[in-house]
Amino acid sequence: MNSETEINLDKTDLHILRLMQENARISNADMARELGMAPSGVLERVKKLEQKNVIQQYTTRINPAALQQKLLAFVFMKASDGPGYSGATLELAKIPEVQEVHHVAGDDCYLVKVRTYDSASLMSIMRNQFAKIPNIISTRTTIVLETVKEEQQLVIPEK
């Protein structure tokens, strides 16, 4: 979603977003009861929020340890042509273990979040995938020892 595009959300839209962010599986009937609305009205509002790209996706959060993906690392990268080079970011985004790619201000060009099995698999990604991306001139990796908080939820204003 373009950050320059302003989307006007009213109090009811924000309440719907809070309810859905808390539990994406909440039924229209339960939301309608909570909001004091007809289920058809809630459904219509949710569809509009989807069409406006406010609600972008419904997902399931899986415990990475259940899949033996116990290593989380952040890799800072410098590129020879700076943070505007879309080819590098597109290549990074194609790597399944890469969860996030950010252009950043400062000495580095990109910050990449990687989740994988262990240090050997991280090294393999760095040697066999990162190293083959044109214009990446250096990497600096930080391995996470413990995660205290990791969320995708946004703060939704009361309005």
Backbone as a chain_set.jsonl record, in Angstrom:
{"seq": "MNSETEINLDKTDLHILRLMQENARISNADMARELGMAPSGVLERVKKLEQKNVIQQYTTRINPAALQQKLLAFVFMKASDGPGYSGATLELAKIPEVQEVHHVAGDDCYLVKVRTYDSASLMSIMRNQFAKIPNIISTRTTIVLETVKEEQQLVIPEK", "coords": {"N": [[0.845, -1.169, 0.0], [0.583, 2.188, -0.825], [2.19, 4.66, 0.99], [1.52, 7.297, 0.763], [-1.093, 7.438, 0.022], [-4.092, 8.294, 1.367], [-6.382, 6.792, 3.477], [-9.587, 6.98, 4.581], [-10.855, 6.075, 7.615], [-13.549, 5.225, 9.639], [-14.929, 5.23, 13.021], [-16.266, 2.77, 13.343], [-15.055, 1.164, 11.355], [-12.449, 1.056, 12.409], [-12.977, -0.285, 14.795], [-13.819, -2.757, 13.803], [-11.392, -3.558, 12.616], [-9.779, -3.789, 14.909], [-11.081, -5.927, 16.222], [-10.765, -7.969, 14.318], [-7.996, -8.116, 14.079], [-7.324, -9.026, 16.557], [-8.55, -11.525, 16.531], [-8.612, -13.212, 13.767], [-10.349, -15.113, 12.898], [-12.842, -14.491, 13.769], [-16.367, -14.531, 13.633], [-18.768, -13.051, 11.338], [-21.22, -12.737, 12.562], [-20.556, -12.681, 15.306], [-18.972, -10.37, 15.327], [-20.916, -8.532, 14.53], [-22.665, -8.601, 16.724], [-20.981, -7.551, 18.702], [-20.565, -5.002, 17.676], [-23.1, -4.002, 17.465], [-24.55, -4.144, 15.11], [-26.087, -5.193, 11.969], [-25.332, -8.439, 10.638], [-24.999, -8.446, 7.818], [-24.297, -5.81, 7.295], [-21.831, -5.641, 8.565], [-20.385, -7.51, 7.05], [-20.389, -6.198, 4.569], [-18.843, -3.935, 5.192], [-16.379, -5.161, 5.852], [-15.715, -6.293, 3.372], [-15.353, -3.914, 1.899], [-13.132, -2.88, 3.249], [-11.267, -4.785, 2.523], [-11.235, -4.377, -0.283], [-10.197, -1.784, -0.39], [-7.664, -2.328, 0.297], [-6.943, -2.229, 2.937], [-7.325, -4.327, 4.718], [-5.179, -6.753, 4.067], [-4.492, -9.445, 3.967], [-5.21, -12.739, 5.179], [-3.831, -14.715, 7.623], [-2.087, -17.506, 9.166], [-0.409, -17.802, 12.166], [2.47, -19.508, 12.824], [4.35, -21.438, 15.098], [7.744, -21.11, 14.91], [9.612, -22.888, 16.027], [8.285, -25.293, 16.046], [8.662, -26.175, 13.513], [11.287, -26.603, 13.47], [12.741, -24.326, 12.896], [14.755, -22.58, 14.254], [16.641, -20.569, 14.265], [17.041, -17.137, 14.115], [17.924, -14.342, 12.301], [19.286, -11.105, 11.597], [20.309, -9.411, 8.801], [22.44, -7.002, 7.756], [22.993, -5.191, 4.85], [25.191, -3.897, 2.378], [25.06, -2.239, -0.695], [26.477, -1.762, -3.927], [25.318, 0.12, -5.548], [23.582, 1.557, -3.994], [20.495, 2.08, -2.051], [18.368, 2.138, -3.884], [18.243, 0.218, -5.802], [16.309, -1.967, -7.368], [16.565, -4.567, -8.292], [18.206, -6.084, -6.538], [16.633, -6.148, -4.212], [14.397, -7.496, -5.152], [15.506, -10.0, -5.763], [16.366, -10.795, -3.208], [13.884, -10.983, -1.941], [12.834, -13.243, -3.132], [13.95, -15.405, -1.872], [13.099, -18.084, 0.124], [13.564, -18.299, 2.946], [13.949, -15.718, 3.718], [12.263, -13.35, 5.461], [11.651, -10.658, 5.665], [12.429, -7.646, 3.914], [14.035, -4.635, 3.989], [14.597, -1.29, 2.944], [17.011, 0.805, 4.27], [18.039, 3.715, 6.156], [21.267, 5.155, 6.651], [24.522, 3.643, 7.155], [24.209, 1.16, 5.944], [22.399, -0.42, 3.247], [20.268, -2.198, 3.099], [18.11, -4.042, 5.296], [17.66, -7.25, 6.294], [15.529, -9.803, 7.287], [15.958, -13.034, 8.4], [14.881, -16.34, 8.77], [15.734, -19.519, 9.788], [17.012, -22.937, 10.027], [19.484, -23.475, 11.455], [22.898, -22.42, 12.221], [24.476, -23.449, 10.168], [22.693, -23.725, 8.016], [22.051, -21.043, 7.661], [24.545, -20.055, 6.869], [24.784, -21.402, 4.435], [22.71, -20.177, 2.956], [23.753, -17.611, 2.837], [26.145, -18.015, 1.405], [25.303, -19.354, -0.957], [23.121, -17.967, -1.965], [22.762, -15.155, -1.16], [25.344, -14.217, -1.84], [25.336, -14.395, -4.586], [23.821, -12.353, -5.553], [23.776, -9.558, -7.562], [25.696, -6.585, -7.029], [25.603, -6.556, -4.207], [27.754, -5.769, -1.764], [28.701, -6.121, 0.805], [27.992, -7.826, 3.909], [26.554, -7.855, 7.173], [25.927, -9.661, 9.919], [23.55, -10.269, 12.45], [22.778, -12.434, 14.972], [19.935, -13.601, 16.602], [19.562, -14.143, 20.014], [17.538, -14.454, 21.886], [14.072, -13.983, 21.698], [12.028, -11.484, 22.788], [9.747, -10.075, 22.183], [7.731, -10.331, 19.363], [5.84, -9.237, 16.9], [3.218, -8.643, 14.514], [1.105, -7.074, 14.754], [-0.675, -4.001, 14.605], [-0.982, -0.786, 16.184], [-4.121, 0.263, 16.714], [-5.995, 3.118, 16.454], [-8.426, 4.58, 18.731], [-10.089, 6.615, 17.909]], "CA": [[0.0, 0.0, 0.0], [1.332, 3.415, -0.923], [2.063, 5.415, 2.228], [0.99, 8.626, 0.465], [-2.523, 7.313, -0.182], [-4.788, 8.372, 2.65], [-7.637, 6.064, 3.522], [-10.373, 7.449, 5.715], [-11.505, 5.007, 8.369], [-14.357, 5.759, 10.732], [-14.843, 4.521, 14.295], [-16.716, 1.392, 13.143], [-13.983, 0.474, 10.627], [-11.356, 0.818, 13.351], [-13.423, -1.326, 15.734], [-13.746, -4.009, 13.033], [-9.979, -3.911, 12.48], [-9.308, -4.256, 16.219], [-11.65, -7.26, 16.461], [-10.18, -8.942, 13.384], [-6.584, -8.283, 14.381], [-7.298, -9.835, 17.771], [-8.947, -12.875, 16.149], [-8.98, -13.173, 12.35], [-11.396, -16.103, 12.649], [-14.102, -14.044, 14.359], [-17.46, -14.606, 12.656], [-19.517, -11.811, 11.098], [-22.278, -12.673, 13.573], [-19.95, -12.229, 16.556], [-18.613, -8.957, 15.154], [-22.162, -7.761, 14.49], [-23.12, -8.479, 18.115], [-20.052, -6.643, 19.386], [-20.712, -3.651, 17.118], [-24.498, -3.589, 17.455], [-24.912, -3.982, 13.692], [-26.555, -6.388, 11.267], [-24.21, -9.165, 10.027], [-24.813, -8.039, 6.422], [-23.583, -4.534, 7.322], [-20.448, -5.94, 8.917], [-19.803, -8.15, 5.87], [-20.178, -5.154, 3.565], [-17.704, -3.125, 5.633], [-15.161, -5.964, 5.728], [-15.417, -6.365, 1.925], [-14.811, -2.604, 1.498], [-11.782, -2.784, 3.804], [-10.433, -5.635, 1.661], [-11.11, -3.703, -1.581], [-9.32, -0.614, -0.203], [-6.357, -2.877, 0.654], [-6.672, -2.019, 4.358], [-7.11, -5.73, 5.092], [-4.392, -7.242, 2.942], [-4.314, -10.893, 3.923], [-5.536, -13.518, 6.371], [-2.754, -15.694, 7.759], [-1.966, -18.289, 10.385], [0.918, -17.65, 12.759], [2.982, -20.829, 13.194], [5.526, -21.407, 15.956], [8.898, -21.554, 14.114], [10.276, -24.024, 16.677], [7.561, -26.507, 15.655], [9.222, -26.577, 12.215], [12.733, -26.643, 13.702], [13.355, -23.091, 12.394], [15.102, -21.974, 15.54], [17.604, -19.48, 14.137], [16.553, -15.877, 13.566], [19.056, -13.436, 12.102], [19.097, -9.879, 10.833], [21.496, -9.203, 7.987], [22.584, -5.663, 7.195], [23.697, -5.324, 3.58], [25.564, -2.732, 1.59], [25.035, -2.486, -2.136], [27.343, -0.809, -4.618], [24.55, 1.181, -6.196], [22.686, 2.212, -3.047], [19.232, 1.426, -1.714], [17.32, 2.27, -4.893], [18.371, -0.86, -6.78], [15.203, -2.896, -7.135], [16.969, -5.933, -8.625], [18.695, -6.753, -5.325], [15.521, -6.407, -3.3], [13.559, -8.547, -5.75], [16.214, -11.269, -5.588], [16.296, -11.134, -1.78], [12.5, -11.352, -1.626], [12.552, -14.568, -3.697], [14.541, -16.45, -1.026], [12.036, -18.477, 1.055], [13.91, -18.064, 4.353], [13.924, -14.274, 3.956], [10.919, -12.965, 5.875], [11.46, -9.22, 5.471], [13.495, -6.886, 3.262], [13.778, -3.213, 4.211], [15.59, -0.271, 2.604], [17.244, 1.534, 5.513], [18.93, 4.87, 6.138], [22.495, 4.919, 7.406], [25.649, 3.063, 6.426], [23.778, -0.001, 5.17], [21.321, -0.167, 2.287], [19.14, -3.093, 3.352], [18.033, -4.87, 6.497], [16.958, -8.456, 5.87], [15.215, -10.73, 8.376], [16.065, -14.414, 7.912], [14.596, -17.39, 9.743], [16.172, -20.801, 9.239], [17.181, -24.031, 10.98], [20.679, -23.399, 12.291], [23.944, -21.568, 11.64], [24.938, -24.044, 8.907], [21.748, -23.378, 6.947], [22.227, -19.611, 7.414], [25.777, -19.924, 6.084], [24.462, -21.872, 3.088], [21.927, -19.107, 2.309], [24.653, -16.491, 2.566], [27.102, -18.395, 0.352], [24.69, -19.82, -2.202], [22.068, -17.095, -2.466], [23.105, -13.745, -1.006], [26.591, -13.916, -2.544], [25.09, -14.374, -6.033], [23.011, -11.189, -5.919], [24.653, -8.487, -8.052], [25.822, -5.3, -6.335], [25.736, -6.674, -2.76], [29.205, -5.736, -1.558], [29.059, -6.612, 2.139], [26.904, -8.171, 4.824], [26.883, -7.874, 8.597], [24.838, -10.484, 10.438], [23.282, -10.32, 13.886], [21.96, -13.598, 15.297], [19.089, -13.365, 17.765], [19.724, -15.135, 21.067], [16.244, -14.654, 22.517], [13.055, -13.033, 21.263], [11.164, -11.066, 23.887], [8.472, -9.702, 21.569], [7.729, -10.334, 17.905], [4.445, -9.1, 16.498], [2.869, -7.922, 13.297], [-0.089, -6.281, 15.044], [-0.546, -2.548, 14.616], [-1.772, -0.053, 17.162], [-5.288, 0.813, 16.021], [-6.529, 4.184, 17.31], [-9.838, 4.527, 19.124], [-10.684, 7.724, 17.15]], "C": [[0.89, 1.232, 0.0], [1.109, 4.246, 0.327], [1.484, 6.8, 1.994], [-0.518, 8.601, 0.255], [-3.212, 7.312, 1.168], [-6.124, 7.663, 2.533], [-8.379, 6.521, 4.766], [-11.111, 6.279, 6.343], [-12.3, 5.639, 9.503], [-14.221, 4.865, 11.964], [-15.239, 3.047, 14.153], [-15.663, 0.577, 12.396], [-12.841, 0.112, 11.577], [-11.71, -0.272, 14.36], [-13.376, -2.697, 15.047], [-12.301, -4.475, 12.926], [-9.402, -4.426, 13.8], [-9.792, -5.683, 16.491], [-10.974, -8.31, 15.578], [-8.695, -9.164, 13.65], [-6.406, -9.152, 15.62], [-7.606, -11.301, 17.457], [-9.464, -12.852, 14.714], [-10.095, -14.156, 12.007], [-12.744, -15.71, 13.251], [-15.189, -14.047, 13.289], [-18.107, -13.237, 12.482], [-20.598, -11.64, 12.163], [-21.725, -12.171, 14.906], [-19.533, -10.766, 16.469], [-19.858, -8.081, 15.184], [-22.71, -7.548, 15.902], [-22.272, -7.458, 18.87], [-20.264, -5.188, 18.95], [-22.143, -3.119, 17.183], [-24.995, -3.316, 16.044], [-25.499, -5.276, 13.153], [-25.341, -7.094, 10.657], [-23.949, -8.751, 8.573], [-24.055, -6.712, 6.338], [-22.112, -4.722, 7.647], [-19.736, -6.554, 7.711], [-19.48, -7.121, 4.8], [-18.963, -4.287, 3.922], [-16.382, -3.881, 5.491], [-14.759, -6.059, 4.257], [-14.807, -5.055, 1.438], [-13.394, -2.422, 2.022], [-10.803, -3.646, 3.004], [-10.185, -4.945, 0.318], [-10.172, -2.503, -1.512], [-7.891, -1.025, 0.159], [-5.948, -2.507, 2.088], [-6.429, -3.387, 4.986], [-6.434, -6.361, 3.89], [-4.346, -8.757, 2.835], [-4.786, -11.498, 5.24], [-4.485, -14.612, 6.463], [-2.874, -16.467, 9.06], [-0.551, -18.107, 10.902], [1.353, -19.006, 13.308], [4.233, -20.652, 14.05], [6.725, -21.932, 15.157], [9.607, -22.772, 14.711], [9.594, -25.344, 16.313], [8.074, -27.049, 14.328], [10.748, -26.611, 12.254], [13.465, -25.416, 13.137], [13.692, -22.21, 13.59], [16.054, -20.797, 15.426], [16.954, -18.276, 13.452], [17.747, -14.946, 13.472], [18.602, -12.208, 11.327], [20.404, -9.615, 10.105], [21.439, -7.792, 7.416], [23.428, -5.797, 5.94], [24.01, -3.973, 2.98], [25.538, -3.144, 0.133], [25.85, -1.399, -2.828], [26.57, 0.334, -5.243], [23.476, 1.781, -5.291], [21.341, 1.532, -2.92], [18.114, 1.568, -2.74], [17.29, 1.119, -5.879], [17.324, -1.925, -6.528], [15.579, -4.34, -7.443], [17.423, -6.71, -7.401], [17.533, -7.091, -4.4], [14.597, -7.489, -3.85], [14.197, -9.913, -5.59], [16.174, -11.725, -4.125], [14.904, -11.637, -1.416], [12.129, -12.74, -2.146], [13.048, -15.71, -2.8], [13.534, -16.813, 0.067], [12.33, -18.167, 2.526], [13.936, -16.578, 4.718], [12.485, -13.873, 4.258], [10.632, -11.491, 5.622], [12.67, -8.639, 4.765], [13.128, -5.414, 3.399], [14.919, -2.382, 3.633], [15.773, 0.534, 3.876], [18.167, 2.725, 5.284], [20.173, 4.522, 6.959], [23.561, 4.293, 6.525], [25.243, 1.9, 5.537], [22.634, 0.393, 4.24], [20.064, -0.967, 2.617], [19.272, -3.757, 4.714], [17.134, -6.041, 6.13], [16.766, -9.363, 7.084], [15.173, -12.134, 7.793], [15.723, -15.365, 9.048], [14.925, -18.721, 9.082], [16.457, -21.784, 10.378], [18.322, -23.835, 11.969], [21.724, -22.541, 11.591], [24.465, -22.133, 10.313], [23.997, -23.697, 7.763], [21.801, -21.874, 6.643], [23.462, -19.377, 6.544], [25.546, -20.349, 4.638], [23.674, -20.808, 2.31], [22.849, -17.956, 1.929], [25.615, -16.802, 1.417], [26.428, -18.665, -0.991], [23.624, -18.899, -2.769], [22.435, -15.621, -2.355], [24.317, -13.373, -1.848], [26.397, -13.81, -4.057], [24.261, -13.175, -6.493], [23.946, -10.059, -6.336], [24.577, -7.246, -7.162], [25.8, -5.38, -4.815], [27.229, -6.759, -2.481], [29.624, -6.179, -0.164], [27.808, -6.933, 2.936], [27.451, -8.138, 6.243], [25.692, -8.536, 9.269], [24.771, -10.431, 11.955], [22.35, -11.497, 14.131], [21.218, -13.319, 16.602], [19.284, -14.497, 18.761], [18.401, -15.473, 21.741], [15.29, -13.582, 21.991], [12.122, -12.744, 22.422], [9.782, -10.719, 23.349], [8.657, -9.691, 20.053], [6.28, -10.326, 17.461], [4.32, -8.401, 15.168], [1.684, -6.995, 13.556], [0.237, -4.806, 15.122], [-1.362, -1.954, 15.752], [-2.906, 0.619, 16.387], [-5.913, 1.861, 16.932], [-8.004, 4.006, 17.62], [-10.669, 5.501, 18.292], [-11.729, 8.453, 17.899]], "O": [[1.857, 1.298, 0.76], [-0.035, 4.514, 0.694], [1.0, 7.426, 2.938], [-1.159, 9.651, 0.307], [-2.958, 6.45, 2.01], [-6.896, 7.908, 1.606], [-7.849, 6.453, 5.875], [-11.888, 5.586, 5.686], [-11.788, 6.485, 10.237], [-13.492, 3.874, 11.95], [-14.623, 2.176, 14.768], [-15.402, -0.571, 12.754], [-12.332, -1.008, 11.548], [-10.862, -1.081, 14.736], [-12.942, -3.68, 15.648], [-12.014, -5.656, 13.122], [-8.63, -5.385, 13.811], [-9.022, -6.538, 16.929], [-10.651, -9.405, 16.039], [-8.19, -10.272, 13.469], [-5.45, -9.921, 15.717], [-7.006, -12.207, 18.036], [-10.622, -12.511, 14.473], [-10.716, -14.049, 10.949], [-13.682, -16.506, 13.243], [-14.954, -13.61, 12.162], [-18.012, -12.375, 13.356], [-20.858, -10.524, 12.613], [-22.345, -11.335, 15.563], [-19.715, -10.007, 17.42], [-19.855, -7.011, 15.793], [-23.163, -6.455, 16.24], [-22.798, -6.609, 19.589], [-20.155, -4.265, 19.757], [-22.374, -1.927, 16.98], [-25.76, -2.381, 15.81], [-25.42, -6.323, 13.796], [-24.411, -6.426, 10.203], [-22.796, -8.71, 8.143], [-23.261, -6.508, 5.419], [-21.25, -4.052, 7.079], [-18.614, -6.165, 7.387], [-18.411, -7.169, 4.192], [-18.157, -3.95, 3.055], [-15.381, -3.309, 5.059], [-13.58, -5.92, 3.933], [-13.855, -5.067, 0.656], [-12.542, -1.872, 1.324], [-9.642, -3.274, 2.831], [-9.055, -4.927, -0.169], [-9.436, -2.231, -2.461], [-7.015, -0.174, 0.31], [-4.761, -2.475, 2.413], [-5.447, -3.583, 5.701], [-7.036, -6.491, 2.824], [-4.179, -9.299, 1.743], [-4.762, -10.843, 6.282], [-4.267, -15.353, 5.504], [-3.665, -16.121, 9.938], [0.408, -18.246, 10.142], [0.677, -19.581, 14.161], [5.077, -19.807, 13.752], [6.721, -23.098, 14.761], [10.143, -23.597, 13.972], [10.242, -26.391, 16.274], [7.94, -28.239, 14.046], [11.411, -26.643, 11.217], [14.676, -25.465, 12.925], [13.004, -21.234, 13.887], [16.259, -20.085, 16.41], [16.396, -18.387, 12.36], [18.493, -14.776, 14.436], [17.674, -12.26, 10.521], [21.473, -9.597, 10.714], [20.512, -7.436, 6.689], [24.471, -6.45, 5.963], [23.217, -3.034, 3.056], [25.941, -4.25, -0.226], [25.902, -0.259, -2.367], [27.123, 1.414, -5.446], [22.559, 2.444, -5.776], [21.069, 0.535, -3.589], [16.993, 1.14, -2.467], [16.391, 1.053, -6.717], [17.438, -2.7, -5.578], [14.962, -5.257, -6.9], [17.062, -7.876, -7.241], [17.462, -8.198, -3.867], [14.075, -8.306, -3.091], [13.502, -10.889, -5.309], [15.97, -12.906, -3.845], [14.764, -12.605, -0.669], [11.19, -13.351, -1.636], [12.615, -16.852, -2.953], [13.15, -15.951, 0.858], [11.418, -17.807, 3.27], [13.944, -16.227, 5.898], [11.597, -14.034, 3.421], [9.483, -11.117, 5.388], [13.799, -9.078, 4.983], [12.05, -4.991, 2.98], [16.087, -2.729, 3.812], [14.786, 0.914, 4.507], [18.967, 2.742, 4.348], [20.115, 3.683, 7.858], [23.51, 4.398, 5.299], [25.855, 1.672, 4.494], [21.987, 1.422, 4.437], [18.944, -0.487, 2.443], [20.37, -3.998, 5.215], [15.992, -5.853, 5.709], [17.714, -9.654, 7.813], [14.458, -12.401, 6.827], [16.22, -15.211, 10.164], [14.467, -19.018, 7.979], [16.178, -21.498, 11.542], [18.147, -24.009, 13.175], [21.479, -22.002, 10.512], [24.854, -21.37, 9.429], [24.45, -23.405, 6.656], [21.618, -21.473, 5.494], [23.422, -18.592, 5.597], [26.062, -19.717, 3.717], [23.949, -20.571, 1.134], [22.742, -17.397, 0.838], [25.865, -15.953, 0.562], [26.928, -18.252, -2.037], [23.254, -19.033, -3.935], [22.42, -14.907, -3.357], [24.322, -12.33, -2.5], [27.216, -13.193, -4.738], [24.026, -13.003, -7.69], [24.809, -9.646, -5.561], [23.523, -6.913, -6.62], [25.966, -4.346, -4.167], [27.894, -7.703, -2.906], [30.773, -6.57, 0.04], [26.727, -6.4, 2.686], [28.638, -8.36, 6.481], [24.573, -8.028, 9.197], [25.783, -10.533, 12.649], [21.259, -11.557, 13.566], [21.807, -12.857, 17.579], [19.184, -15.67, 18.404], [18.16, -16.619, 22.121], [15.664, -12.417, 21.859], [11.499, -13.653, 22.971], [8.768, -11.027, 23.975], [9.614, -9.116, 19.533], [5.571, -11.317, 17.636], [5.209, -7.659, 14.751], [1.3, -6.218, 12.681], [1.283, -4.409, 15.635], [-2.324, -2.562, 16.22], [-2.663, 1.445, 15.507], [-6.318, 1.549, 18.051], [-8.738, 3.364, 16.869], [-11.834, 5.229, 18.004], [-12.31, 9.406, 17.379]]}, "num_chains": 1, "name": "protein.A"}
